Amino acid sequence: MQDANTDMPRVQALPEGVPNDVVLLMVYKQSDHVDWLVRWLVAQGAFVVLHVDRKAQGAFAPHLPSWQAMSSVHVLQNNVTVNWAGFSQVEATLRGVTWALDHLPDFARLHLMSGECLALAPMAEIATRMNRLAHAGEADLIECRSRPGAAWRINRYNILGENPHNREHLHNLAFRWFRDLQVRLGLPVRGNFRPEDIVFGGQWWSMHRSSLVGMLDQPDLAFYCRKFRWTRCSDEHFFQIRHRAVGLRAAGSQRFLEVRDGAASPRYLPLKELQQRYDEGYLFARKVTPEVSQAYWMHR
């Protein structure tokens, strides 16, 4: 993993004072909407750290000058090519988190979002909710739950982890064939984690700075990363397993999403449903189209 200290900002100066909330925004498409989202988050008082998928850099190039001129935005220069189901998603997240910890000392919370995530409440309200949880034992908004049947992601070898065509039907069939072949041949499971230590959760979360330091500022971090080299969808296990292992408390992600039977991704949420989910206590929604995102905040 590249040292985040080599990723210095080019023309921007860091903001005066300490930002309470940092948003690590992971994007790869819809650059115009991302520009709107960045500006909305900055208007809410957040500092935005942007990771642009390396294979999509060209589409975002027109926005870079304006983002680099904003004191509350940093575009990561040591970005990576992100492949679905591969460790590259975790790698990209770690680079953003590391930059924030190194360059924005004493921020309070970090929120991991994609360009298709939407905050259903103002950042100040989200901060209030997280502060209440902190007083109850420093709980973070992350999902860490047992999921029988998902252990194969951890204990079977995934040799197609960084294949850019992972979501295509034939590559999915190839992955499943090789996974099942390991079972038929009676190969031993990987010994990287004990079954009782394996937990699962959605990729997107919000955590206190102190929790991130406790998870990542450890001498075994490089060894821990290597345990996920052959892991399928490691972004749904890496932070979750680590969070529980160091004794932190998880309060659930407070993010609403719905994956219908047989689907590989959550469904897009309609505008009329977002207010309902906010009334139910959710603080974020995933997935939301650009039109619905902007309409939601126009109505609010």
N, C-alpha and C positions, 0 to 999 in steps of 0.2 A: 504494500500500500504506500502510495507516494506521500511524503511528508507535507502536510498542509502549509507548513511555514514557507515553502517555495512558491506558494500561490498568493503573492502580494497584490493588493489592488493597484490598478494602473493610474487612473486620474482622479479617483474619488477620494475624499477625505472621510474619515470615520465621523459619525454624528457626535455633536456635543452632548454630554451626559451619557447615561447608560440606558440602552433600550431594555424595557422590561420583557418584551416579547420578540422573539426571533422566529420568523417563518422560513423554513427550508423548503423551497418550492422546486419540485422535480418536474421538468417539462420536456416535451418532445414534439408538440404540434400546436396548432391554433395560436400562432404568435401574437396576433392582434388581441385575442382574448387574454392571453397571459399578460400583455401590456396593461390592459384594464385591471386585471387582478392585482398586479404589482402595485399600481397606483392606489387601488382601493385599500390594500393592506398598509401601505405607507401612510395614507390618510388616517388609518385607524391607530397609528402610532407604532406599528411594527417595523422592525428591521428585516429586510428580505434578502436571503441568500439564495441565489438562483443557480440550479444545476441544469444546464441545457444538454440533453443527450447529444453526444458528439456527432452522431450521424445526422442530426437535424440542425447543426449550427448555421448553415446557410439561410434557413428560413427565418432565423432570429436575428441575423446580422443587422437588418435595418433599425432594430430597436436598441442595439447595444450602445450607441453614443448617448442617447437620452438616459438609459439606465446607469451608465457609468458616471454621468453627471449628477446623479442623485446621491446625496450623502447617506441615505438610509437603504441603499441597495448595493449588493456586491454580486457580481457574476463570476462564478468560479472559473478559473482558467485551467485547472488540472482536472477537467471533466473527463468522463469515460463514455464509451459506447455501451449503452444499456441493452441487455437482451432479456426478454421475458423468461422467467423461471431460473435465470442464472444468478451467480453471486455478484455480478456486476451491479445489480440494483442495490445490494448492501454496500458495495464498494463506493458507489456514488453517494449514498447517504452518509457513510463514514467520513468522506472528504468534506461534505458540507458541515456536518456536526463538528468535526475537528477544527475547521476554519473558524466557526463561531466561538468555540471554546478558547481558541488561541487569540482571536482578534477583538472579541466583544466580552471582556471580562465582566463578571458580575451581572449578566443578564439573568432574568428570573426563570423564563420558560422558553422552550423551543417546540414549535409545532411543525410536524412533517405533513406536507400537503402536495398534491399534484395539481396540474392545471384543470382537472375535472373535479376537484374538491371544492366545496363551498362552506364558508363559515356561516352558520345560521344565526349567530349572535355577534354583536360587536366584540372586538378583542377585549375591551374592558370588562365586559360581562363574563367572557370566558376566563379571564384572569381571576375574577372574583370567585367563580366556581372552583377553580383549581386551588386558590388560596384556602378556601374552606376545607377542601380535601387534605391540603397540606397540614392544617391544624389538627386534622383527625389521624395523622400518621404519615404524611407526605406521600399520599397516593398519586399515581400518575394516570393519565388518560391513555392507557394501553390495554389491549386485550391479551390475556395470558390464560389460556384454558386448555385442558386436556382434550384430545380429540382422537378417540380410538379409531384406528383405521388409517391414520395419517402418518404413523411411525415409519412407513416405508420410504417417505421422503427423506428421512434422516438416515435410516440404516441400510438402504440399498443404493448402489452406485448409479449415478445419472451421468453418463458419458456425453450427453448432448446438452449439457448445462448452458453453454454459451453459444449455441447455434442460433443465428438470427432468424431461422425459420421455425422456431420451436412451436409457434402457435398454428402452424399449418397441419392439415390432417395427416399427411404421410409421415411427417416428423413425429407427431404425437403417437402414431401407431408404432414407429420404430422405437421410441422411448419405452412404450408399454411392453413391447415384445422383449426388449433387453431386460427390463425390470422383472418380468415374469420368468424369463429364462434363468435368472439367478436363483429363483425359488425352485424351479424344476430341477436344476442341477444340484440343489442342496448346498449352495454356497453359504458360508456363515455370514451373518449380518455384520455390518460395520460396528466397531466398538467405540464409536466416537461419543455416544451419549447413552446413559442408562435409560430404559423405557420410562421410568418414573420421572425423569428429568425433562422429557420431551413435552413441550407445550406449543400451542399454536395461537395465532391471532392475526387480525388484519394488519396490513403493512403500515397503515397511516396512524400516527399517534401524536400525543402532546406530553412532554415530560419536563419536570423541573430540572434546572441546570445541575443541581447537586446530585440528582439521580444519574444523569449522563456522565458526570465525573466519576461517580462510584462504579459505573459499569465499564467505562472505557479507560480510565486512568489506572490500569492494572498491568503488571509485568507480563502476564500471560496472554495479552490481547492478540498478539500475532499467532500464537499457538491455537487460541480459540478460533480465529478466522480460518485457519487451515482445516479445522474440523468440518467446515462447510464446503470444502472444495468440490465435492461430488453430490451436493444436496439439491434436490428439486425444490424450487420456490423458497429458497433460504430466507428471503425477505419476510416471510411469514413465521419464521422461527428464530432468527438470529438475535434480535433485540428482546424477544419474548423470553427465550430460555435464559439469556443473560440477566434480564430484569429479575426473574425469580431466583436465579442462582445467588445473586448478591443480597438477597433478603428484602427487596423492595416490594411495596404493595401496589397492586394494579386495581384501578377502579373501572376498568372497561374503557373502550376508546371514546365513548359518547359520540360515535359517528354512525349515522344510519346508512345502510346499504342493503340491497336485496339481490341475491343471486337465485335465479329461478332454476328449477331442476334441469340438469343437463347443460346449463350455460357455463361458459368459462369465465365470464365477467359479470359484474353487477348490471342491472338494468338502469337506464337513464330515468331520472325521477322528474315527474311533471311539477309545474309551478304550484298547483293547488295542494300538492302533498307536502311541500317543504314547510309551510307554516304549521301544518299539523304535526310534523315531526319535531319542530321547535317547541310546540306546546307540550309535547310528550317528554321533553327534557333533553333532546339531542342538541349538540352544539355544532356539529358539522354534518354535511351530507356528501355522499359519493354514490353515483356519478351524476353530474349535472352539466347540461350543455351550456355554451356561452350565452345563448339567448335567455335561457331560464335563470342563470346566475344573475345576469344584469337586471332582468325583470323583477326578481325577488327583492333586490335592494332598492329598486325604484319604488316598489310598493311599500316597503318598510319605511 
